[in-house]
């Protein structure tokens, strides 16, 4: 009981510091990214998350490096209930656009469809992102890294050479790594260079059937089938989720392995093992 209270207290203190830090950032544009193509930050949300959405958006808009676009993708009709504090962020460059109801895939598929030549950075809508979050991803991409992420697991293989159950992997690896077994997790942000995916990446008939709630699994298969390795940068990532934002979350199911294991089985059946 006391430990739960203490964890809650520590989280609330971390959240207060994060909110204060975001508010202290300048709204002036950051430095130029210097990449060879446009840089787009892309994410999605839905009304159950709107209570804390402005915090994440402000953190993404006020970065040390300036993206060319920050796009929030919504289902048709959801834009009508956006809070005033989110709408106000359009003055800082936020763009709001409508796309099909592809669940978590909305943070990448519509942007990749419209701007296949761009460097695309995906983010979640319920997480705090530090001031230099984007700068670190851009630095990795500048070093000819096709895909870089702040948080990743390392896939563990069985004697048959296939993935063991998700719970048996090495989770949230603590140091930089790059290999075919680095499995990116989108929660802390990922940068994708142009041309890193298999041609099936945009096939909504496949990802909605094979991996409907596990976009990380689909994206892993699509970049590995194209021969691209993911690079995990930095030390062990520490996630700060806004209080109250996790009432509805796919992450709760996937973190236990159930959703990811189902998707992995389906992907193995369709494509085999690309690792």
Buried (B, 14 or more C-beta within 10 A) or exposed (E): EEEEEEEEEEBEEEBEEBBEBBEEBEEEBBEEBEBEBBBBBBBBBBBEBBBBBBBBBBBBBBBBBBBBBBBBBBBEEBBEEBEEEBEBBBEBBBEBBEBBEBBBBBBBBBBBEEBBEBBBBBBBBBBBBBBBBBBBBBBBBBEEBBBBBBBBBBBBBEEEEEBBEBEEBBBBBEEBBBEBBBBBBBBBBBBBBBEBBBEBBBBEEBBBEBBBBBBBBBBBBBBBBBEBBBBBBBEEBEBBBBEEBBEEBBBEBBBEBBBBBBBBEBBBEEBEBBB
